[in-house]
Amino acid sequence: MQRRERTRHLIELGGLVHKAGLVDLTDDDRATLYGAMLDLAARAQGEDADNMLTLWKRRGKRAFDAEAEGSDAP
C-alpha cells in the first residue's frame, strides 16, 4: 500500500472510531480507546470468533444502511 493510500485508510478508520461514538464516550482518552480495541481484538481471536465477527459485521452494515437512509438508528 502506498503512503497516500495508507494515510487515507488510517483517516477513514479514525472516522469510524469517531462515528461509533467512542471518542465522546471515552472523553477522547487514547489509553481507554486502545484498551477497548485490544479487548475487541482478543474477542475476535477467541473460541467464538466466527460468530463475533459475523455479529459485528451485521451491526455495522445495518448502521451504514440506516445512515444512508438518513436515519440515526444503529
Helices and strands as residue ranges (DSSP letters): H 3-19, H 22-25, H 30-43, H 49-68
